[in-house]
């Protein structure tokens, strides 16, 4: 883009933006947002786990995810949510592992 073809005020702003992005080249970038809180309400905990609030409510009722009460509200500790995630079964086998869903009998010969 030629800076001369746009207004001088916009050209200056565009040069500043390019300068800022050029300064960031080669610097590490976080790919996930790390929570800065230890207590989550129902909605925030469900969003953190990637599930619907009603699903989290059922999991809490079944005591699969520990919940605590603050008055009439349920709250969830970040450590409890992380432990729940760690207990989930792996979706994909590790490299070199056999596929547990397929046996030799299931394969076509």
C-alpha positions in Angstrom: 0.0 0.0 0.0 1.3 3.4 -0.9 1.0 5.8 2.0 1.1 8.8 -0.3 -2.3 7.8 -1.9 -4.2 8.3 1.4 -4.5 11.3 3.6 -1.4 12.2 5.6 -3.2 11.7 8.9 -4.3 8.2 7.9 -0.9 7.4 6.5 0.8 8.4 9.8 -1.6 6.1 11.7 -1.0 3.2 9.2 2.8 3.7 9.6 2.4 3.5 13.4 0.4 0.3 13.1 3.0 -1.3 10.9 5.7 -0.2 13.3 3.9 -1.8 16.3 3.3 -5.1 14.4 6.8 -5.2 13.2 8.0 -4.9 16.8 6.0 -8.1 17.7 7.5 -10.3 15.0 9.4 -13.2 16.6 7.8 -12.7 20.0 5.8 -15.6 21.6 2.1 -15.3 21.5 -0.3 -17.1 24.0 -2.8 -19.3 22.2 -5.2 -19.7 25.1 -6.5 -17.3 27.6 -5.5 -18.3 31.1 -8.1 -17.6 33.8 -6.9 -15.2 36.5 -9.6 -16.2 39.0 -10.0 -19.2 41.3 -13.8 -19.3 41.7 -16.2 -19.7 38.8 -19.9 -19.3 38.7 -22.1 -21.8 36.8 -21.9 -20.0 33.5 -18.2 -19.3 33.6 -17.4 -22.8 34.7 -19.5 -24.3 31.9 -17.8 -22.0 29.3 -14.3 -23.0 30.7 -15.2 -26.7 30.3 -16.8 -26.2 26.9 -20.2 -27.7 28.0 -23.7 -26.4 28.4 -24.7 -25.0 31.8 -27.4 -27.7 32.3 -24.8 -30.4 31.6 -22.5 -28.9 34.3 -25.5 -28.8 36.7 -26.1 -32.5 36.1 -22.4 -33.3 36.6 -22.4 -31.4 39.8 -25.6 -33.1 41.0 -23.9 -36.5 40.3 -20.7 -35.2 42.1 -18.6 -35.8 39.0 -17.5 -32.1 39.3 -17.2 -30.8 42.9 -19.3 -27.7 43.5 -19.5 -25.5 46.6 -22.3 -23.3 47.7 -22.0 -19.5 48.2 -25.5 -18.7 49.5 -27.9 -20.0 46.8 -25.3 -20.1 44.1 -23.0 -22.9 43.1 -19.3 -22.1 42.6 -16.5 -24.2 41.2 -12.8 -24.0 42.0 -10.4 -23.8 39.1 -8.4 -26.7 40.4 -11.5 -28.9 40.6 -12.3 -28.0 37.0 -8.8 -28.8 35.8 -8.9 -32.2 37.7 -12.2 -33.0 36.0 -10.6 -32.3 32.6 -7.6 -34.5 33.5 -9.9 -37.4 34.4 -11.7 -37.3 31.1 -10.8 -40.2 28.7 -8.6 -39.4 25.8 -10.4 -39.0 22.5 -7.5 -40.1 20.4 -4.9 -42.8 21.2 -1.3 -41.8 21.6 1.0 -42.4 18.6 1.9 -46.1 18.6 -1.1 -47.2 20.6 -3.6 -49.6 19.1 -7.1 -48.2 18.4 -9.2 -49.5 21.3 -12.4 -49.3 19.3 -11.3 -51.6 16.5 -10.3 -55.2 16.9 -8.9 -57.6 14.3 -12.4 -59.1 14.0 -13.8 -55.7 12.9 -11.4 -55.2 10.1 -12.1 -56.4 6.6 -9.7 -58.9 5.2 
